[in-house]
């Protein structure tokens, strides 16, 4: 795919959330299934990093960001806050994969206890860790996000028990 301009995170965010809404994924019943989807996609990203396969890393970063954005919206984070976190400068990437894993565990605990504000904080930390992973892997997160959206935008399927099942 040849691009004349890399779409902004903001542009892709709007498209991803419209797609998720159309598919019914933003519903409350999908919150736990979405958490599991983030874990699945993050596992694929870690495999790409371990094996140093650039296409797997690009795909993984984009897929994790798509699932994380949907989770953020399900947990009450608005688009402005998501963009703010994604546009903040990086801190350091000492061990961003371990940070991501730790925050996923903490997010699970927050979801189970219905601690919405604390869940939002953990999701913001996950966005930061993902940005740091992208930087460490020398990948453009906006482009990864856009490629992931392009892959799912015409996907057909249905929602079953909170999980989108593609045809």
N, C-alpha and C positions, 0 to 999 in steps of 0.2 A: 504494500500500500504506500503510495507516494503522497506526502502531505506538503502543502505549500506553507502551512502555519500549524504549529502545535497548538491544539485546543487548550484553553485554560482549564485548570481544575474546576473553576466555577461553572464553565459551560458544560463540562462532562457531568458534574455533580447534579445539575438540573436535569439532564437527560437520564441519568441513572435513577434518580428519585421518581421521575415520571414513569419510567419503565417498571420500577418496583411497585409503584402504586397501581398501575394498570394490571399487574399480575397478582395483586392482593398480598404481596409479601410484607407490606408495611403494617399489616394487622397485628394486634396484640398477641394473637395466638401463634404467630411466627417467631416470637422473640427467642425462645429457647432453640428452635431449629436453626435460627440465624447464627446463634452463638456456635453451634456445632459446625455450621458451614464455614465460619471464619477459621475454626481449628483445622478443618479439612484442607482449606486453601493454604493456610500457613504451613501445614505439613508438606504440601507440594512445593511451596516456595523454598523451604529448608532443603528439600531434596535437590532442587535446582542449584542452590548455593553450594551444597556439599559436593555435587558432581560438576560444578562450574559450567553449567549449560545456560548460556545467555538467554535463549528463547524461553526456557523454563523459569528463569528469574524474572524476566519481563512479564510473562503471563502470570506468574505467581504474585508479583507485586500488584498488578492491576486487579486480579481476582480478590486478593485480600482487601484492597481498598474498596472495591465495590461492596463486598460483604460487610465491611466495617462501617461504611457510610449508611447502609441500610440499618444496621444495628444501632447506630447513633440516632437516626431518625426515630426508630421504634422506641428508643429510651428518652425521647424528648429533647435531643439536641437539635437546634435549628440550623439551617444552612449557613447563616452568618457565623455562628460559633465554629462550625466545622471548617469553614474557609479560614477563619482567624487562626485556628490551631495549625492547619496545613500550611499557612503562609508565614508562621513564626519562624525565626531563624533556628537553625539546629543548635543543640547543646553540645553533645559529644556522642561518639558512637563507641563507647567503651565496650559494652556487651549488649547491643541492642536486641539480639535474638533472645538472650536470657531475660531482658526487660520485658519483651513482648510476652514470653511464656508466663512470667510472674504476674503481669497485669491481666492476662487471660484467666488465670486462676482466681485472682481477686475479683474480676468481673463476674465470674460464675457465682461466687459467693454473694455478691451484691444482687444479682438477678434472683437467686433463690430466696433471699431475704427481702426482696422488693424494695431495696434501697436505691431509689431512682437517682438522686443527686450523686451519691457515691459511684454508681454505675456510670454516670456521665463523666465523672473525673477519670475513671479507669479507661473509658473509651478515648478520651482526649490523650491519655498517656500512650494508648495503643497507636493512635495516629502519629504521635511523635516518634515512637519506636520504629514504625514503618517508614517514616521519612528518613530516619537515620540508617535503616537497612538499605534503602534505595541509594542514599549518598555513598555508603560504604561500598556498594556494588557498582557504583558509577552509572546509575540508571536515572532517567528522567521520570519521576513519579507521575507527572501530568500525562506524559505519553503512554506510560503503562496503563494508567487509568482509562485513557481514551481507547486504547486497543482492547481492553477488557470490555468496555461498553460496546464497541463495534462488534465484538464476538457474541454478545447476548441480546442485542437490541431487537433482532427479528426472531428470537427464540420463542417457540410455542410450548405450551404445557399447562399444567393445572396445579392448584394448591391442594395438598393432602396433608392433614394433620400439622399444618403450619409450615410444611416444606414444599417448595416449588419443584415439581417433577417435570423435567423437560421431555418433550415427545421424541 
